[in-house]
């Protein structure tokens, strides 16, 4: 497993320490968990943006977010994005 090293501001380190105590995790496990959750959120947000901009279909956006089409449809609904349009429907049908 590769190693990542970084410097953080003191206030961020204090917050990390509080997280470690709250979650009862060691530093490495906590940082891996937070990094994983952050990247998951980034993938989802990026997929939602690309879908909303019409760059990708619902199916492709779900793939980018690494969730099922139904889970992604729920995310779109939660984000209040209009997702049923002629363009999106045609793109999804083409992928099938």
N, C-alpha and C positions, 0 to 999 in steps of 0.2 A: 504494500500500500504506500503510495507516494506521501511525502510530508509537505505540508504547507505551513509557512511561518509568516507571521505578520505582527506589526506593532499596532496597538490600539490606544486611544485616549484613556486617561484614568477613569473618566466617568463611565465609559463603556466597559472597562474591566470591572468596575464596581457592580455594574448591572449584571455582568456575566457571573460574578461571584454570587450574587443574590439568586440568580437562576440555578446555579450549581446546587446551592443549599436547598432551594425549593423543590427541585426535581430529583435531588439525591443522586447526582451524576458526577463522574469525574470530568475533568476539564476537556480531555480529548473527545469523549463520548458526547458531551454537551455541544462542543463546537461542531462536530460532525452532524449532529442532529439539527442544529440551527442552520448550518450551511445547506443541508438537504432540504429543509423546509423553505428556506429562502429561494433556492433554485426552483423548487416546485412552484412556488408562488410566481416567480419570474416567468417560467414557462407558460403558466396559465394566463397571466396578464398579457404576455406577448401574443399568445394564440387568440385571445379575445380581441386584442387590437387589430391583428391581421384579418380576423374574421369580420369585424365591424367595418373595416376599410374595404372589404370585398376582395382582398388579396387571395384568400383561401376559402374553400368550401367548409361546411360544417364538419364533414368527415375528416378532412385534412387538418383542420384546427384541433379536433379531438385528438388526432394522432400527435400533433405538436405538443399538446398539453399532457399527453400520455394518460388520457382517461377515455372511457367509453363515449360513444356518440351521445348516449342518453345523459351521462354525467355532464358532458359539455353543454348539452342543450339546457340543462338546469342552471349551469353557470351563466349562460347567455341570458336566460330569463332573469336570474338574480341581478345581472348587470343592467337590466332594462334595455338591452339592445334588441332592435327589431331584426329578426333573423330569417323570417320567411319572406323571401322575395323571389321574383322570377329568376334573377341571376344566380342566387344561391341554390334554388331548386334545380335549375339546369346543370349547374356544376356538380351537385351531388348525384344527380341521375347519370351524368357522364362517367362518374367514378364507379358507379355500380356496373 
